[in-house]
Amino acid sequence: MAALESLNMASPIMHGDVVRLEGELINIGRSSLTLQVTGCRHDIATRRFVHAVDAVMTAVALDDNNRPIRGLPELVDRSNGIRIDRLQEIAQQRKTLSMRLKKMEDPSISCQRTLSTSFLPRHLNRNGTVFGGEILSWMDKTALYCGRIFTGNSNMVTVSANRISFKLSVTTNDVATMEARVCGIREHFVDVEVEVFLKKFGLEERKKCHTSYFSVANLDASEDTDCVARGLVVSERDQEGQRAFQHRRHLIEEEHELLQLQPLALSSISGSHL
């Protein structure tokens, strides 16, 4: 996986839940594939599948030497060509918006936390690199830890992840350092940027390999959303900084609208008792 554009939880998934995933290609680049994935959990009481999670992710086709394979076939839909044109238009809009957001990245350092880890052979995929899910799990832990320190509340949970970019592969010879910063407050949510840096054992050079933005929900003792009592410090003298902050918030809202794809319908499974 090269990037996880968005991951949003619609309802909580508990340990032991049966989960069904439906996936569909929504764009094909020269060497990349963008997929929409919808997850539903089986509700025992109603015997129905309940919408639980949505994600949009990009994977890159690799050859035996882990190099991108160019010249993938085009995405076609003989029954609805207009739909393909619309998906390609949205993909181009997402790409343009992502480039605009990168230029606006200037997070606050009012709360910054760092965690470091290394990985074992059991964390490797068949290409000899660390599973993206392992790295994403550590990024999530770091974002959650940063959010808890910022609010002073341990009762918090990650509800979404956006613009997760996998720039470099990670091996067992790397020490991965996750740096998290609070970059926004939205009533019940804390927005946290996480960057991952790699350093080879015995070397001092650091390389940035992953970036992402997480939204962490602030909960009370009853696990209901609670207002975040603390805010970010914004200087009234820094008019340019305030304009940049407001512009970045507008771009994030625009990005959220572009990623509002309808959840995929569950396909029928023959012989299923669920």
C-alpha positions in Angstrom: 0.0 0.0 0.0 1.4 3.4 -1.0 -1.2 5.7 0.7 -4.3 5.7 2.8 -6.3 8.8 1.8 -9.0 8.4 4.4 -10.2 6.0 7.1 -13.4 6.8 8.9 -15.2 4.9 11.6 -19.0 4.9 11.3 -19.6 2.6 14.3 -17.3 0.8 16.7 -16.0 -2.7 15.9 -15.6 -4.9 19.0 -13.4 -7.9 19.6 -15.1 -11.0 18.3 -17.3 -9.1 15.7 -17.7 -10.7 12.3 -16.7 -8.1 9.7 -17.3 -8.1 6.0 -15.3 -5.9 3.6 -16.4 -4.9 0.1 -13.8 -3.3 -2.2 -14.0 -1.6 -5.6 -11.5 0.0 -7.9 -12.2 3.7 -8.4 -9.1 4.8 -10.3 -6.0 3.4 -12.1 -2.8 5.4 -12.7 0.3 4.4 -14.5 1.5 2.1 -11.7 -1.1 2.6 -9.0 -4.6 1.5 -8.1 -7.0 3.4 -5.9 -9.7 1.4 -4.1 -12.7 2.2 -2.1 -13.4 -0.2 0.8 -16.5 -0.4 3.0 -16.6 -2.5 6.1 -19.8 -3.8 7.9 -20.0 -5.6 11.2 -22.6 -8.3 11.9 -25.0 -7.1 14.7 -26.0 -10.2 16.6 -29.2 -8.6 18.1 -30.7 -7.6 14.7 -28.9 -10.3 12.6 -28.0 -7.5 10.1 -24.7 -6.1 8.9 -24.2 -2.5 10.2 -22.0 0.0 8.3 -18.8 0.4 10.3 -15.9 1.8 8.3 -15.0 3.5 5.1 -11.6 3.8 3.5 -10.0 5.0 0.3 -6.5 3.7 -0.3 -3.8 3.5 -3.1 -1.7 0.5 -3.8 1.3 0.4 -6.2 2.0 -2.6 -8.5 5.6 -3.8 -8.0 7.9 -6.2 -9.9 10.2 -8.8 -8.4 12.7 -6.0 -7.6 10.1 -3.9 -5.7 10.1 -1.4 -8.5 6.8 0.1 -9.8 5.2 -1.6 -12.9 4.2 0.9 -15.5 1.4 0.5 -18.0 -1.5 -0.8 -16.0 -4.8 -1.4 -18.0 -7.4 1.4 -17.9 -10.4 1.4 -15.7 -13.6 0.7 -17.7 -17.3 0.2 -17.1 -19.1 -0.8 -20.3 -22.5 -0.3 -18.6 -21.8 3.2 -17.3 -19.0 5.1 -18.9 -20.1 8.4 -17.4 -19.4 7.0 -13.9 -15.8 6.3 -14.9 -15.4 9.8 -16.2 -16.7 11.2 -12.9 -14.4 9.0 -10.9 -11.4 10.2 -12.9 -12.4 13.8 -12.4 -12.7 13.3 -8.6 -9.3 11.5 -8.6 -7.7 14.5 -10.3 -9.4 16.9 -7.9 -8.0 14.9 -4.9 -4.5 15.0 -6.4 -4.6 18.7 -6.9 -6.1 19.3 -3.4 -3.4 17.1 -1.8 -0.7 19.2 -3.4 -2.3 22.4 -2.1 -2.6 21.0 1.4 1.1 20.0 1.5 2.0 23.6 0.8 -0.1 24.7 3.9 1.4 22.2 6.4 2.7 24.2 9.3 1.5 22.5 12.5 1.5 24.0 16.0 4.1 22.7 18.3 2.2 23.5 21.5 2.0 19.8 22.1 4.5 17.4 20.5 5.2 13.8 21.5 7.7 11.3 20.1 7.8 7.5 20.2 10.4 5.2 18.8 10.3 1.5 17.9 12.0 -1.2 15.8 10.4 -4.2 14.1 10.9 -8.0 14.2 11.0 -10.5 11.3 7.4 -11.5 12.1 6.4 -7.9 11.1 7.7 -8.4 7.5 5.6 -9.1 4.4 6.7 -11.3 1.5 8.8 -8.5 0.0 10.9 -8.3 3.1 9.6 -5.0 4.3 7.4 -4.1 7.3 3.7 -4.4 6.9 2.1 -1.0 6.4 -0.5 -1.9 9.0 2.2 -2.3 11.7 3.5 1.2 11.0 0.0 2.6 10.9 -0.7 1.0 14.2 2.3 2.8 15.8 1.3 6.1 14.1 -2.2 5.7 15.6 -0.8 5.0 19.1 1.4 8.1 18.9 -1.4 10.3 17.7 -3.7 9.0 20.5 -0.9 9.5 23.1 -0.4 13.1 21.9 -4.1 13.9 22.0 -4.4 12.5 25.5 -1.5 14.6 26.8 -2.9 17.7 25.1 -6.4 17.4 26.7 -5.3 15.7 29.9 -8.0 13.1 29.3 -7.1 9.4 28.9 -10.6 8.5 27.6 -10.0 9.3 23.9 -10.3 7.2 20.7 -9.1 7.6 17.1 -12.1 8.0 14.8 -10.4 8.8 11.4 -7.1 8.9 9.6 -6.4 10.9 6.4 -3.7 11.4 3.8 -1.5 8.6 5.1 1.5 8.6 2.7 4.0 5.7 2.6 7.1 7.2 1.0 9.8 4.7 2.0 9.8 1.1 2.9 10.8 0.0 6.5 13.0 -3.0 7.4 14.2 -4.7 10.5 17.4 -2.6 10.3 15.6 0.6 10.9 14.6 2.5 14.0 11.3 4.2 13.4 10.6 7.5 15.3 7.0 8.8 15.3 6.6 12.5 15.9 3.1 13.8 16.7 1.9 17.4 16.8 -1.5 18.8 17.6 -2.5 20.9 14.5 -6.2 21.6 15.1 -9.2 21.6 17.5 -12.8 21.0 16.4 -15.1 21.1 19.4 -15.0 17.4 20.4 -12.0 16.4 18.3 -8.2 16.9 18.3 -6.5 16.8 15.0 -2.9 15.4 15.1 -0.3 15.3 12.5 2.2 12.3 12.7 5.5 12.1 10.8 7.7 9.0 10.8 11.5 9.2 10.5 13.8 6.3 9.8 17.4 5.8 11.1 19.5 2.8 10.3 21.2 1.1 13.2 24.6 2.7 13.8 23.9 5.7 11.5 22.9 9.3 12.3 21.0 10.2 9.1 17.3 10.4 9.4 14.8 10.1 6.5 11.1 11.0 6.6 9.1 8.0 5.4 5.5 8.4 6.4 3.0 11.2 7.2 -0.6 11.2 8.3 -3.4 13.2 10.0 -5.6 11.6 12.7 -8.7 12.8 14.3 -9.0 11.8 18.0 -12.4 12.1 19.8 -12.6 13.4 23.3 -14.9 11.3 25.5 -16.3 11.7 29.0 -16.6 8.9 31.6 -19.8 7.7 29.9 -18.0 7.5 26.6 -20.0 10.3 25.1 -18.2 13.0 23.1 -17.1 15.9 25.3 -15.9 19.4 24.4 -12.1 19.9 24.3 -11.5 22.5 27.0 -8.1 23.5 25.7 -7.3 25.4 22.5 -4.3 26.2 20.4 -2.5 29.5 20.9 -2.9 31.8 17.8 -1.2 35.2 18.0 -3.4 38.2 16.9 -0.2 39.9 15.7 0.4 37.0 13.2 -2.3 37.9 10.7 -0.6 35.9 8.0 -0.5 32.8 10.2 -4.2 33.2 11.0 -5.1 33.5 7.3 -3.0 30.4 6.6 -4.7 28.5 9.4 -8.2 29.4 8.1 -7.2 28.6 4.5 -5.9 25.2 5.6 -9.2 24.5 7.5 -11.2 25.4 4.3 -9.0 23.0 2.2 -9.6 20.2 4.7 -13.3 20.7 4.5 -13.1 20.6 0.7 -11.1 17.4 0.9 -13.7 15.8 3.2 -16.4 16.6 0.7 -14.4 15.0 -2.2 -14.0 11.8 -0.3 -17.7 11.4 0.5 -18.3 8.3 -1.6 -21.4 6.2 -1.0 -20.7 3.0 1.0 -20.5 -0.1 -1.2 -23.4 -2.5 -1.0 -22.8 -6.0 0.4 -22.6 -8.7 -2.2 -24.6 -11.9 -1.7 -22.8 -15.0 -0.3 -24.3 -18.3 -1.3 -24.8 -20.7 1.6 -24.2 -18.0 4.2 -26.2 -18.1 7.5 -25.3 -14.5 8.4 
